[in-house]
């Protein structure tokens, strides 16, 4: 199996107001997010790729236009947790690239959430 990954970055705020008031994530705060999309294929295409990295440029455009420097509570359905974001990005990517196998989202250098069906 061949696998490729591409990393994207954006900054945004969010608030998990459903959590107890003394929970740090219940307060308005922000992160410098990292999103990694993974694609896989058993066979390479005629160009020798799983998928041309250039094809993934539309994910950067989506992030820049809809999420970067925004308040995620205003633009996402459901709680803006890293887990929900990973699923959101997975669904967005899989609808465009059937080779999509997983998406990882990091809020901090030490934390990652992954969605892999």
ZIZI-V285476 format. One record per helix or strand. SS is the DSSP state (hx for helix, st for strand). FROM is the first residue (numbers start at 1). TO is the last residue. Records with the same first field share a line. If there is no record, write none. Layout:
# ZIZI-V285476
SS: FROM-TO / FROM-TO
This chain:
# ZIZI-V285476
st: 2-14 / 29-41 / 71-71 / 100-108 / 111-115
hx: 24-26 / 53-66 / 72-75 / 82-96
